[in-house]
Amino acid sequence: MEEPRTTPNTNTQNSDKATQVTDRLANEAPKHTTAKLVADNSGETTTQTNGSAPEASKEPVEERLQLVVVEGFQVGRGAARIDPSDMARLGCQSGDIIMIEGARTTAAKVVPSAMVDRGQQAIQMDSQVRQNSASGLGEHIRVHKAKVSTAEKITLLPLSGGAPIQESDLQYIARYLVGLPVTVGDLLRVGTPGTAPREFLIIGTNPATPAYTLQSRKTGELPIVENHGQGSEVEAVLVQPGTVVRAQARGANNGAPKRVGYEDIGGLGKELQRIREMLELPLKYPAVFDRLGVEPPKGVLLYGPPGTGKTLIARVVAAETKATFFIINGPEIINKFYGESESRLRSVFQEAQRKAPSVIFIDEIDALAPKRAETGGEVERRIVGQLLALMDGLESRGQVVIIGATNQPNALDPAIRRPGRFDREIALRVPDMHGRMEILQIHSHDAALANDVDIQRLAHLTPGFVGADLESLCREAAMIALRRVLPYIDYQRGYIPYETLVNLNITMADFQAALREIEPSTTREVYVEVSDTSWDDIGGLEYTKNMLTESVEWPLRYPEIYANAKVEPHGASSSPALQDRVRH
């Protein structure tokens, strides 16, 4: 069977086919030069790259696509998710590098989106990539396939305080950044062993990339070292194992606040959607309300137990809408001098109007606007009247949105709760098990967790915990883990062995020990004494004890079994057999 394949005629046919394939690949070579370069630099095999050429030739490749930014998961690692059909239009495969053009341009590794998110011409990015591209949710951005080269060297500038960057830290950061596409001006958030995650600014690359400037920063322009990469064919560089990472000394004025996004809020999916409808549309698309001829919503009142995320939501809304953020703490406004309190309120609102669009967050608003019928002080009444006039008086306050927060909504003056001042009141409840699991995942995202940590189990063990309690739980577990390395710390030299820091992690036992130290905020005012009496202390009545165990104890201990069996527990009082047994 092998002989016919070696005949001269067959060789001639094979040679002709090879010539045709070579000619076709030569004609298509300009389209795939960059793809081959990216594949080589990212460590992918030549077979994968060559295999993409026939697929790309099936439909025309577009240089740029316009996509809408939607909320993504905590993707991290500089990744962006788009529809596979859009990837094909760009001539990209999973793992290729794309350039994202918002108000600023950055690079990201493209991966396919989930099935439920396809067909929407959308791109999913986490808050870090959105910040680097200076784009917001709902905005349109352009993407194209990047011209990438291997990074020989990158230079970082630490933006946050902390211990000086050591050579061992740079080695750790270099390993962490392997496979990450970067450009000059990008912000990175990396945690080094033994320290909390820190933000770094990329101020130089070799080969040079264009220095994409950061635009519209409310905190001021960050220092970017001049990078002579303008006009370069290289748009981004890919960090590889041989890349040299260097850090520049941090200046006294260098600093940037931690970026917060909607991904940093867990357990409030429905509430967050309602808040975005009320606040984002008036700030980002005011022309829509002008076209409809209606006044946009002006304020939202958030109420709920302390620690449920009221302040965090206000900061996220301001960050995502690129609005100026003002905060008013109710007790701080009150002043003993006549008219001083009202003057402070007016100055905040006037400043917000000058820097519109802006968000005014009034924390503990119940202290600032109590019921006038129940308060006896003249100062409090004047403050309430001034606040009412500023929120909905004769003068329009423009593109200024007010967010109020309180845990006592019934203590507010009724006039401040009417539409036109606070158009919607949203309750932030204590999170359920699914919400607690989301919050724990957010707070432990950057933590060094051991393999035995079960987030779902922790969510099951923390009923009544709000977001602040869960954050405290993670912090306490980290402190318990830290106690294990205290004997190895040289306090005189301020030295901790590097191997000790690298091997330090938080175990499930640390979380269980922390649970004994943390008390839920919602139950601190409720004292419950748990009896130490057991069934063994009761003599006889075996049948009654068994029935009570099956009717009361088992439904509380094993609710998932009853749910799987689709059986509704009815308690002991409705058990005919037990009633008859007790009666006799």
Buried (B, 14 or more C-beta within 10 A) or exposed (E): EEEEEEEEEEEEEEEEEEEEEEEEBEEBEEBBEBBBBBBBBBEBEEEEBBEBBEEBBEEEBEEEBEBBBBBBEEBBBBBBBBBBEBBBBBBBBEBBBBBBBBBBBBBBBBBBBEEEBBEBBBBBBBBBBBBBBBBBBBBEBBBBBBBBBBBEBBBBBBBBEEEEBEEEBBEBBBEBBEBBBBBBBBBBBBBBBBEEBBBBBBBBBBBBBBBBBBEEEEEEEBEBBEBEBEEBEBBBBBBBEEBEBEBBEBEEEBBBEEBBBBBBBBBBEEBBEEBBEBBBBBBBEBEEBEEEEEEBBBBBBBBBBEBBBBBBBBBBBBBBBBBBBBBBEBEBBBBEEEEEBBEBBEEBBEBBBEBBBBBBBBBBBBBBBBBBEEBEEEBBBBBBBBBBBBBBEEEEBEBBBBBBBBBEBEBBBEBBBEEEBBBBBBEBEBBEBEBBBBBBBBBBEEBBBEEEBEBEEBBEBBBBBBBBBBBBBBBBBBBBBBEEBEEEBEEEEEEBEBEBBEEBBBBBBBBBBBBEEBEBBBEEEEEEEEEEEEEEEEEEEEEBBEBBEBBBEBBEEEEEEEEEEEEEBEEBEEBEEBEEEEEE
